[in-house]
Amino acid sequence: GILAKSDAVTVSTQYLLDRISHKVRGDLILVPNTVDIARFTRHQHIDNGPPLVGWVGSTAHRSGDLETVGGVLAPMYKKGEIRLHHSGHAPSHPSFASRIGLDDECVSTLPLAPHDKYPSLLVMDIGLVPLRDVPFNRAKSAIKGLEYAAAGVPFVAQDMDAYVELASHGVGRLAHRPRHWISQIKALHSAAVRTE
């Protein structure tokens, strides 16, 4: 198809490069994603009760990612250990709350925003990057983690290749099993730790 007819193809992850290399006859170039840090305002962390744990994205088409943390977030919320937030809410799409097994009133929201306003959506104390282990997600870059980091929001991500690489540079925390998600979120409970 189109890949074989292209003179050059760029990809943002090694996984994707390896996955499509046999289909590309032209140059195949790895160009890691980056963010313009100047566009982001640094989040100010203060201790004012349970941290606001949140996710930025559209729920319109997910591959079961959010459901992977429902068994972690819902009990932590019900115990009063965290507050929950979703930026990117659209009334016509399933709610973040319903995807993680909670009622809508349990989660504060901000609506979808145009790309130039996107940084204003990063209002949480702790960001989440839940990803189900499927090929589509393995091909993803760590762009959401980079965005959280640019805004001064520490995050916990599923231990996919791109996030393992990012964590090797001291950015973000990794989780594999539910107990890892719980321990990593709890480790970020203090504003001082989140700021660091």
N, CA, C and O of each residue as an XYZ file, in Angstrom:
784
protein
N       0.783     -1.168      0.000
C       0.000      0.000      0.000
C       0.845      1.261      0.000
O       1.915      1.335     -0.604
N       0.322      2.227      0.693
C       0.912      3.565      0.721
C       2.317      3.564      1.316
O       3.171      4.335      0.879
N       2.572      2.696      2.325
C       3.907      2.650      2.930
C       4.964      2.227      1.907
O       6.053      2.797      1.858
N       4.634      1.228      1.096
C       5.586      0.730      0.097
C       5.847      1.754     -1.002
O       6.905      1.720     -1.630
N       4.913      2.657     -1.244
C       5.061      3.657     -2.300
C       5.688      4.957     -1.806
O       5.980      5.850     -2.600
N       5.892      5.060     -0.508
C       6.418      6.305      0.062
C       7.929      6.368     -0.044
O       8.613      5.353      0.088
N       8.451      7.572     -0.287
C       9.892      7.783     -0.330
C      10.485      7.798      1.075
O      11.624      7.382      1.287
N       9.694      8.285      2.032
C      10.151      8.352      3.416
C       8.945      8.243      4.338
O       7.870      8.768      4.047
N       9.141      7.556      5.449
C       8.102      7.396      6.469
C       8.744      7.693      7.816
O       9.824      7.188      8.122
N       8.075      8.513      8.620
C       8.565      8.777      9.971
C       7.668      8.079     10.980
O       6.454      7.988     10.797
N       8.281      7.592     12.042
C       7.561      6.961     13.145
C       8.134      7.528     14.444
O       9.244      8.059     14.471
N       7.346      7.401     15.530
C       7.797      8.004     16.789
C       8.282      6.985     17.812
O       8.744      7.375     18.884
N       8.191      5.688     17.513
C       8.664      4.681     18.471
C       9.434      3.567     17.763
O       9.194      3.263     16.595
N      10.345      2.981     18.493
C      11.114      1.852     17.959
C      10.197      0.676     17.644
O      10.392     -0.017     16.646
N       9.207      0.452     18.487
C       8.254     -0.647     18.259
C       7.580     -0.494     16.894
O       7.489     -1.456     16.132
N       7.114      0.709     16.592
C       6.443      0.944     15.317
C       7.423      0.801     14.158
O       7.072      0.259     13.110
N       8.639      1.281     14.340
C       9.661      1.131     13.300
C       9.884     -0.351     12.992
O       9.893     -0.762     11.832
N      10.066     -1.145     14.052
C      10.280     -2.582     13.856
C       9.067     -3.246     13.224
O       9.199     -4.140     12.387
N       7.899     -2.805     13.628
C       6.646     -3.431     13.175
C       6.377     -3.211     11.686
O       5.822     -4.084     11.019
N       6.776     -2.030     11.156
C       6.446     -1.745      9.750
C       7.653     -1.767      8.817
O       7.509     -1.517      7.620
N       8.837     -2.060      9.344
C      10.051     -1.963      8.520
C       9.978     -2.816      7.244
O      10.506     -2.412      6.208
N       9.347     -3.960      7.307
C       9.261     -4.831      6.122
C       8.279     -4.303      5.072
O       8.252     -4.800      3.946
N       7.473     -3.297      5.435
C       6.482     -2.752      4.502
C       6.953     -1.485      3.807
O       6.312     -1.012      2.869
N       8.078     -0.933      4.267
C       8.555      0.352      3.742
C       9.757      0.121      2.842
O      10.733     -0.507      3.254
N       9.693      0.629      1.608
C      10.813      0.504      0.674
C      11.711      1.730      0.724
O      12.907      1.637      0.448
N      11.140      2.881      1.076
C      11.909      4.125      1.180
C      12.572      4.215      2.546
O      12.692      3.225      3.268
N      12.996      5.423      2.879
C      13.625      5.655      4.181
C      12.589      5.541      5.299
O      11.469      6.039      5.184
N      12.984      4.884      6.365
C      12.154      4.764      7.561
C      12.916      5.451      8.685
O      13.997      5.009      9.076
N      12.343      6.539      9.203
C      13.081      7.412     10.121
C      12.369      7.484     11.466
O      11.169      7.750     11.536
N      13.128      7.243     12.531
C      12.600      7.357     13.886
C      12.770      8.795     14.362
O      13.893      9.284     14.481
N      11.655      9.472     14.633
C      11.657     10.846     15.123
C      10.843     10.855     16.421
O       9.613     10.884     16.386
N      11.531     10.829     17.560
C      10.794     10.809     18.834
C       9.916     12.048     18.997
O      10.276     13.140     18.558
N       8.768     11.863     19.629
C       7.891     12.992     19.922
C       8.533     13.900     20.963
O       9.282     13.445     21.828
N       8.232     15.169     20.866
C       8.695     16.161     21.841
C       7.535     17.103     22.135
O       6.520     17.092     21.438
N       7.696     17.918     23.178
C       6.693     18.943     23.470
C       7.399     20.285     23.616
O       8.571     20.348     23.987
N       6.676     21.346     23.323
C       7.177     22.700     23.495
C       6.894     23.107     24.934
O       5.783     23.527     25.257
N       7.881     22.984     25.784
C       7.716     23.220     27.217
C       7.210     24.636     27.496
O       6.499     24.855     28.476
N       7.565     25.585     26.656
C       7.152     26.973     26.872
C       5.636     27.154     26.825
O       5.118     28.139     27.353
N       4.929     26.235     26.213
C       3.462     26.335     26.124
C       2.767     25.936     27.425
O       1.577     26.205     27.592
N       3.488     25.300     28.345
C       2.878     24.736     29.546
C       3.174     25.594     30.771
O       4.283     26.101     30.938
N       2.168     25.747     31.621
C       2.329     26.436     32.903
C       2.568     25.388     33.972
O       1.855     24.387     34.049
N       3.569     25.626     34.787
C       3.935     24.666     35.839
C       2.850     24.579     36.901
O       2.432     25.596     37.454
N       2.399     23.372     37.183
C       1.390     23.119     38.216
C       2.003     23.364     39.590
O       3.111     22.908     39.874
N       1.284     24.080     40.432
C       1.745     24.347     41.794
C       1.140     23.305     42.732
O      -0.081     23.188     42.836
N       1.990     22.561     43.403
C       1.525     21.495     44.295
C       1.409     22.010     45.723
O       2.350     22.584     46.272
N       0.250     21.796     46.308
C       0.028     22.146     47.712
C      -0.680     20.985     48.391
O      -1.413     20.230     47.753
N      -0.452     20.852     49.684
C      -1.158     19.827     50.458
C      -2.489     20.409     50.909
O      -2.539     21.209     51.843
N      -3.555     20.012     50.250
C      -4.898     20.489     50.619
C      -5.888     19.329     50.571
O      -6.962     19.433     49.979
N      -5.510     18.237     51.199
C      -6.369     17.059     51.205
C      -5.897     16.038     50.199
O      -4.772     16.114     49.704
N      -6.751     15.086     49.898
C      -6.359     14.034     48.951
C      -5.955     14.630     47.600
O      -6.591     15.569     47.121
N      -4.905     14.089     46.990
C      -4.470     14.630     45.691
C      -5.520     14.389     44.606
O      -6.280     13.421     44.647
N      -5.533     15.305     43.633
C      -6.417     15.184     42.479
C      -5.705     14.323     41.439
O      -4.712     14.744     40.844
N      -6.214     13.131     41.229
C      -5.634     12.170     40.286
C      -6.466     12.219     39.019
O      -7.691     12.109     39.071
N      -5.801     12.386     37.875
C      -6.589     12.547     36.666
C      -5.952     12.055     35.397
O      -4.798     11.630     35.352
N      -6.761     12.133     34.373
C      -6.386     11.660     33.041
C      -6.878     12.682     32.023
O      -7.947     13.270     32.190
N      -6.094     12.891     30.970
C      -6.472     13.787     29.880
C      -6.663     12.944     28.629
O      -5.776     12.178     28.251
N      -7.812     13.083     27.989
C      -8.038     12.366     26.747
C      -9.509     12.227     26.435
O     -10.377     12.587     27.230
N      -9.763     11.698     25.265
C     -11.136     11.440     24.822
C     -11.512     10.003     25.140
O     -10.714      9.083     24.957
N     -12.717      9.824     25.610
C     -13.201      8.460     25.894
C     -13.934      7.874     24.690
O     -14.470      6.769     24.777
N     -13.966      8.587     23.580
C     -14.733      8.141     22.415
C     -14.255      6.803     21.868
O     -15.068      5.948     21.518
N     -12.973      6.622     21.795
C     -12.434      5.380     21.232
C     -11.211      4.962     22.031
O     -10.104      5.445     21.791
N     -11.415      4.078     22.966
C     -10.337      3.570     23.807
C     -10.266      2.062     23.596
O     -11.224      1.445     23.129
N      -9.148      1.488     23.936
C      -8.981      0.033     23.780
C      -9.034     -0.666     25.139
O      -8.274     -1.601     25.390
N      -9.938     -0.209     26.018
C     -10.059     -0.811     27.338
C      -9.016     -0.306     28.315
O      -8.815     -0.901     29.373
N      -8.343      0.801     27.966
C      -7.266      1.330     28.805
C      -7.772      1.759     30.180
O      -7.218      1.358     31.204
N      -8.813      2.566     30.197
C      -9.286      3.131     31.457
C      -9.798      2.048     32.402
O      -9.624      2.138     33.617
N     -10.415      1.048     31.845
C     -10.943     -0.036     32.671
C      -9.838     -0.772     33.429
O     -10.103     -1.392     34.460
N      -8.603     -0.710     32.928
C      -7.496     -1.402     33.601
C      -7.181     -0.807     34.965
O      -6.589     -1.480     35.809
N      -7.570      0.453     35.196
C      -7.303      1.071     36.497
C      -8.566      1.292     37.323
O      -8.494      1.845     38.421
N      -9.708      0.873     36.818
C     -10.950      1.037     37.563
C     -10.913      0.348     38.919
O     -11.408      0.889     39.908
N     -10.329     -0.837     38.967
C     -10.235     -1.584     40.215
C      -9.271     -0.969     41.207
O      -9.232     -1.381     42.366
N      -8.499      0.000     40.780
C      -7.573      0.725     41.647
C      -8.187      2.058     42.061
O      -8.258      2.375     43.249
N      -8.631      2.837     41.074
C      -9.102      4.197     41.340
C     -10.400      4.236     42.125
O     -10.526      5.017     43.068
N     -11.367      3.411     41.754
C     -12.661      3.438     42.442
C     -12.511      3.151     43.938
O     -13.046      3.915     44.742
N     -11.809      2.085     44.356
C     -11.652      1.856     45.799
C     -10.865      2.962     46.501
O     -11.203      3.335     47.625
N      -9.822      3.493     45.860
C      -9.059      4.577     46.482
C      -9.931      5.816     46.668
O      -9.843      6.504     47.685
N     -10.774      6.090     45.670
C     -11.691      7.227     45.773
C     -12.695      6.995     46.908
O     -12.931      7.887     47.723
N     -13.271      5.824     46.957
C     -14.285      5.518     47.978
C     -13.708      5.569     49.390
O     -14.436      5.859     50.339
N     -12.412      5.294     49.547
C     -11.757      5.378     50.855
C     -11.330      6.807     51.184
O     -10.829      7.060     52.280
N     -11.518      7.738     50.259
C     -11.138      9.131     50.491
C      -9.651      9.383     50.320
O      -9.147     10.412     50.770
N      -8.930      8.454     49.672
C      -7.477      8.601     49.493
C      -7.113      9.526     48.331
O      -6.029     10.110     48.309
N      -8.031      9.653     47.365
C      -7.787     10.483     46.188
C      -9.089     11.161     45.770
O     -10.182     10.716     46.121
N      -8.946     12.241     45.015
C     -10.052     12.834     44.273
C      -9.774     12.523     42.798
O      -8.629     12.257     42.432
N     -10.784     12.553     41.968
C     -10.607     12.160     40.568
C     -11.020     13.268     39.607
O     -11.940     14.042     39.873
N     -10.308     13.318     38.477
C     -10.556     14.350     37.477
C     -10.345     13.780     36.067
O      -9.488     12.926     35.840
N     -11.159     14.284     35.130
C     -10.986     13.953     33.708
C     -11.021     15.243     32.897
O     -12.007     15.980     32.939
N      -9.960     15.514     32.167
C      -9.928     16.628     31.219
C     -10.087     16.059     29.823
O      -9.373     15.140     29.422
N     -11.033     16.621     29.095
C     -11.325     16.122     27.753
C     -12.716     15.544     27.671
O     -13.037     14.814     26.733
N     -13.548     15.865     28.651
C     -14.917     15.343     28.730
C     -15.754     15.857     27.557
O     -15.661     17.022     27.173
N     -16.559     14.976     27.008
C     -17.544     15.354     25.987
C     -18.847     14.645     26.345
O     -18.862     13.421     26.471
N     -19.926     15.380     26.509
C     -21.192     14.766     26.927
C     -21.678     13.647     26.000
O     -22.408     12.756     26.433
N     -21.278     13.692     24.744
C     -21.731     12.674     23.791
C     -20.914     11.386     23.857
O     -21.248     10.412     23.183
N     -19.852     11.365     24.657
C     -18.997     10.184     24.780
C     -19.210      9.537     26.141
O     -19.715     10.186     27.057
N     -18.836      8.270     26.290
C     -18.928      7.653     27.618
C     -18.086      8.460     28.612
O     -17.040      9.001     28.251
N     -18.536      8.535     29.833
C     -17.783      9.316     30.818
C     -16.595      8.522     31.344
O     -16.609      7.291     31.381
N     -15.567      9.262     31.750
C     -14.415      8.657     32.406
C     -14.883      7.893     33.641
O     -14.440      6.772     33.891
N     -15.783      8.509     34.412
C     -16.289      7.876     35.634
C     -16.903      6.519     35.332
O     -16.618      5.541     36.024
N     -17.737      6.449     34.314
C     -18.383      5.167     33.996
C     -17.362      4.126     33.535
O     -17.525      2.934     33.793
N     -16.319      4.578     32.857
C     -15.282      3.648     32.392
C     -14.501      3.025     33.543
O     -13.983      1.915     33.418
N     -14.416      3.748     34.677
C     -13.666      3.201     35.813
C     -14.591      2.683     36.918
O     -14.133      2.313     37.999
N     -15.896      2.660     36.635
C     -16.838      2.050     37.568
C     -17.366      2.958     38.654
O     -17.689      2.484     39.744
N     -17.464      4.260     38.391
C     -17.994      5.208     39.365
C     -19.131      6.024     38.750
O     -19.293      6.058     37.531
N     -19.910      6.676     39.603
C     -20.942      7.605     39.143
C     -20.279      8.895     38.679
O     -19.217      9.271     39.177
N     -20.905      9.565     37.733
C     -20.329     10.778     37.148
C     -20.000     11.852     38.173
O     -19.006     12.562     38.019
N     -20.817     11.987     39.222
C     -20.572     13.049     40.201
C     -19.313     12.816     41.033
O     -18.909     13.696     41.793
N     -18.693     11.656     40.901
C     -17.454     11.348     41.635
C     -16.217     11.940     40.972
O     -15.143     11.964     41.572
N     -16.361     12.418     39.736
C     -15.206     12.878     38.952
C     -15.446     14.300     38.455
O     -16.440     14.560     37.777
N     -14.542     15.219     38.787
C     -14.612     16.568     38.216
C     -14.142     16.491     36.764
O     -13.360     15.612     36.401
N     -14.626     17.416     35.942
C     -14.269     17.366     34.518
C     -13.992     18.754     33.955
O     -14.462     19.768     34.471
N     -13.219     18.761     32.889
C     -13.062     19.913     32.018
C     -13.381     19.428     30.609
O     -13.050     18.294     30.263
N     -14.018     20.263     29.789
C     -14.386     19.814     28.443
C     -13.186     19.724     27.500
O     -12.120     20.281     27.763
N     -13.393     19.006     26.397
C     -12.399     18.983     25.324
C     -12.000     20.419     24.983
O     -12.808     21.341     25.095
N     -10.773     20.591     24.576
C     -10.292     21.928     24.238
C      -9.540     21.875     22.915
O      -8.977     20.836     22.571
N      -9.520     22.972     22.168
C      -8.722     22.989     20.939
C      -7.236     22.857     21.281
O      -6.827     23.127     22.410
N      -6.446     22.446     20.314
C      -5.031     22.142     20.560
C      -4.263     23.290     21.200
O      -3.371     23.059     22.016
N      -4.597     24.517     20.841
C      -3.855     25.641     21.417
C      -4.201     25.878     22.890
O      -3.472     26.585     23.585
N      -5.283     25.308     23.362
C      -5.687     25.428     24.768
C      -5.388     24.144     25.555
O      -5.642     24.078     26.758
N      -4.859     23.146     24.883
C      -4.627     21.840     25.519
C      -3.855     21.928     26.844
O      -4.256     21.270     27.804
N      -2.773     22.705     26.942
C      -2.041     22.742     28.213
C      -2.898     23.141     29.418
O      -2.579     22.769     30.547
N      -3.980     23.892     29.194
C      -4.837     24.315     30.303
C      -5.624     23.147     30.901
O      -6.240     23.298     31.956
N      -5.611     22.000     30.251
C      -6.329     20.827     30.754
C      -5.536     20.063     31.817
O      -6.091     19.198     32.495
N      -4.262     20.368     31.968
C      -3.394     19.612     32.870
C      -3.427     20.221     34.271
O      -2.467     20.850     34.714
N      -4.546     20.021     34.954
C      -4.801     20.649     36.253
C      -4.668     19.673     37.429
O      -4.808     20.078     38.583
N      -4.404     18.420     37.155
C      -4.376     17.419     38.220
C      -3.048     17.427     38.976
O      -2.046     17.956     38.495
N      -3.062     16.831     40.166
C      -1.839     16.695     40.966
C      -1.012     15.500     40.506
O       0.218     15.525     40.554
N      -1.702     14.459     40.060
C      -1.052     13.231     39.594
C      -1.734     12.822     38.293
O      -2.956     12.678     38.246
N      -0.951     12.636     37.247
C      -1.495     12.206     35.967
C      -1.449     10.699     35.818
O      -0.635     10.021     36.444
N      -2.326     10.191     34.987
C      -2.403      8.751     34.726
C      -2.192      8.465     33.249
O      -2.639      9.216     32.382
N      -1.496      7.353     32.980
C      -1.351      6.860     31.614
C      -1.637      5.356     31.634
O      -0.723      4.538     31.540
N      -2.932      5.004     31.759
C      -3.282      3.578     31.728
C      -3.337      3.090     30.279
O      -4.008      3.691     29.440
N      -2.639      2.016     29.999
C      -2.617      1.457     28.647
C      -2.741     -0.058     28.732
O      -1.967     -0.719     29.423
N      -3.711     -0.589     28.031
C      -3.844     -2.044     27.954
C      -2.751     -2.567     27.029
O      -2.410     -1.922     26.037
N      -2.207     -3.724     27.350
C      -1.089     -4.272     26.576
C      -1.592     -4.892     25.277
O      -1.841     -6.095     25.198
N      -1.736     -4.043     24.264
C      -2.142     -4.458     22.920
C      -1.189     -3.797     21.924
O      -0.592     -2.770     22.246
N      -1.028     -4.364     20.714
C      -0.080     -3.790     19.750
C      -0.296     -2.298     19.476
O       0.680     -1.555     19.358
N      -1.526     -1.850     19.373
C      -1.796     -0.427     19.122
C      -1.144      0.437     20.192
O      -0.522      1.450     19.871
N      -1.277      0.052     21.458
C      -0.692      0.834     22.550
C       0.820      0.678     22.617
O       1.508      1.610     23.035
N       1.350     -0.456     22.224
C       2.799     -0.655     22.210
C       3.461      0.275     21.190
O       4.622      0.653     21.346
N       2.717      0.637     20.153
C       3.242      1.529     19.114
C       3.207      2.996     19.536
O       3.810      3.843     18.877
N       2.512      3.302     20.622
C       2.383      4.694     21.061
C       3.686      5.216     21.659
O       4.473      4.477     22.252
N       3.874      6.509     21.479
C       5.008      7.176     22.122
C       4.602      7.557     23.545
O       3.478      7.294     23.972
N       5.515      8.169     24.261
C       5.249      8.615     25.634
C       4.799     10.079     25.663
O       5.087     10.797     26.620
N       4.099     10.520     24.627
C       3.730     11.926     24.498
C       2.883     12.419     25.673
O       3.091     13.538     26.143
N       1.939     11.618     26.155
C       1.110     12.077     27.271
C       1.963     12.297     28.517
O       1.747     13.265     29.246
N       2.918     11.425     28.769
C       3.824     11.603     29.893
C       4.676     12.844     29.739
O       4.922     13.550     30.717
N       5.133     13.124     28.521
C       5.915     14.332     28.270
C       5.081     15.587     28.538
O       5.579     16.577     29.074
N       3.802     15.525     28.156
C       2.914     16.664     28.399
C       2.700     16.878     29.894
O       2.789     18.004     30.383
N       2.417     15.791     30.619
C       2.274     15.912     32.071
C       3.550     16.519     32.669
O       3.483     17.453     33.468
N       4.697     15.988     32.281
C       5.974     16.457     32.833
C       6.208     17.929     32.510
O       6.693     18.679     33.357
N       5.868     18.344     31.301
C       6.049     19.746     30.921
C       5.214     20.674     31.793
O       5.582     21.827     32.015
N       4.090     20.164     32.286
C       3.213     20.956     33.150
C       3.549     20.771     34.636
O       2.859     21.317     35.497
N       4.591     20.013     34.938
C       4.966     19.803     36.326
C       4.054     18.833     37.052
O       3.950     18.873     38.278
N       3.393     17.962     36.304
C       2.475     16.978     36.881
C       3.149     15.607     36.867
O       3.364     15.041     35.795
N       3.487     15.065     38.040
C       4.065     13.722     38.055
C       3.001     12.729     37.595
O       1.804     12.961     37.766
N       3.447     11.629     37.014
C       2.467     10.689     36.477
C       2.881      9.252     36.738
O       4.046      8.944     36.990
N       1.878      8.387     36.667
C       2.085      6.946     36.747
C       1.598      6.374     35.427
O       0.480      6.655     34.994
N       2.441      5.571     34.787
C       2.126      5.005     33.476
C       2.244      3.496     33.491
O       3.016      2.923     34.260
N       1.475      2.867     32.635
C       1.631      1.433     32.409
C       3.040      1.206     31.875
O       3.550      2.027     31.113
N       3.660      0.130     32.257
C       5.069     -0.105     31.907
C       5.265     -0.574     30.463
O       5.855     -1.625     30.214
N       4.764      0.219     29.523
C       4.982     -0.027     28.098
C       6.366      0.508     27.727
O       6.926      1.347     28.432
N       6.906      0.016     26.618
C       8.276      0.336     26.208
C       8.599      1.825     26.247
O       9.624      2.215     26.807
N       7.744      2.664     25.662
C       8.033      4.104     25.590
C       8.123      4.714     26.987
O       8.919      5.623     27.220
N       7.307      4.213     27.914
C       7.334      4.755     29.277
C       8.473      4.175     30.099
O       8.978      4.834     31.008
N       8.879      2.960     29.794
C      10.072      2.396     30.433
C      11.283      3.231     30.035
O      12.131      3.542     30.872
N      11.361      3.591     28.768
C      12.448      4.445     28.275
C      12.416      5.810     28.962
O      13.453      6.297     29.412
N      11.253      6.425     29.048
C      11.134      7.729     29.684
C      11.522      7.647     31.164
O      12.223      8.523     31.670
N      11.072      6.606     31.851
C      11.401      6.427     33.277
C      12.900      6.216     33.472
O      13.442      6.576     34.517
N      13.574      5.637     32.482
C      15.023      5.433     32.597
C      15.768      6.772     32.637
O      16.932      6.827     33.035
N      15.097      7.843     32.224
C      15.658      9.194     32.281
C      15.125      9.959     33.495
O      15.313     11.171     33.606
N      14.464      9.245     34.393
C      13.966      9.858     35.625
C      12.644     10.578     35.491
O      12.297     11.394     36.346
N      11.896     10.295     34.434
C      10.617     10.973     34.217
C       9.482      9.967     34.331
O       9.400      9.022     33.547
N       8.609     10.172     35.311
C       7.443      9.318     35.492
C       7.722      8.091     36.350
O       8.867      7.738     36.633
N       6.633      7.465     36.746
C       6.677      6.234     37.534
C       5.928      5.164     36.764
O       5.004      5.456     36.005
N       6.337      3.923     36.967
C       5.761      2.812     36.213
C       4.917      1.911     37.091
O       5.173      1.761     38.286
N       3.908      1.316     36.478
C       3.072      0.334     37.159
C       2.807     -0.819     36.205
O       2.670     -0.626     34.997
N       2.740     -1.999     36.757
C       2.428     -3.178     35.951
C       1.145     -3.841     36.438
O       0.266     -4.175     35.644
N       1.051     -4.024     37.728
C      -0.101     -4.667     38.342
C      -0.870     -3.641     39.188
O      -0.342     -2.575     39.502
N      -2.113     -3.963     39.555
C      -2.892     -3.027     40.384
C      -2.153     -2.565     41.639
O      -2.221     -1.388     41.994
N      -1.456     -3.463     42.304
C      -0.750     -3.052     43.533
C       0.334     -2.014     43.241
O       0.636     -1.179     44.093
N       0.924     -2.060     42.034
C       1.924     -1.060     41.655
C       1.265      0.311     41.462
O       1.800      1.333     41.892
N       0.097      0.317     40.811
C      -0.630      1.571     40.630
C      -0.934      2.197     41.991
O      -0.738      3.395     42.194
N      -1.414      1.367     42.919
C      -1.765      1.861     44.256
C      -0.533      2.426     44.956
O      -0.577      3.538     45.481
N       0.556      1.677     44.968
C       1.752      2.133     45.689
C       2.350      3.380     45.047
O       2.836      4.262     45.756
N       2.325      3.470     43.722
C       2.891      4.651     43.049
C       2.031      5.897     43.289
O       2.565      6.987     43.496
N       0.727      5.742     43.263
C      -0.160      6.881     43.542
C       0.014      7.328     44.992
O       0.104      8.523     45.273
N       0.061      6.363     45.907
C       0.246      6.710     47.325
C       1.598      7.377     47.564
O       1.707      8.262     48.412
N       2.628      6.965     46.827
C       3.963      7.568     46.984
C       3.970      9.031     46.568
O       4.854      9.787     46.971
N       2.989      9.436     45.763
C       2.900     10.821     45.292
C       1.876     11.642     46.079
O       1.489     12.729     45.648
N       1.443     11.135     47.211
C       0.417     11.815     48.002
C       0.899     13.162     48.530
O       0.109     14.103     48.616
N       2.164     13.275     48.881
C       2.710     14.494     49.441
C       3.015     15.532     48.341
O       3.589     15.201     47.303
N       2.623     16.775     48.590
C       2.924     17.853     47.646
C       4.420     18.025     47.434
O       4.862     18.340     46.329
N       5.206     17.816     48.498
C       6.659     17.959     48.380
C       7.231     16.920     47.425
O       8.110     17.233     46.621
N       6.742     15.696     47.508
C       7.208     14.623     46.613
C       6.760     14.920     45.191
O       7.528     14.729     44.249
N       5.523     15.387     45.022
C       5.034     15.696     43.678
C       5.841     16.828     43.053
O       6.153     16.784     41.863
N       6.177     17.828     43.836
C       6.969     18.945     43.327
C       8.358     18.481     42.909
O       8.880     18.901     41.876
N       8.952     17.608     43.723
C      10.279     17.082     43.400
C      10.244     16.305     42.100
O      11.271     15.785     41.663
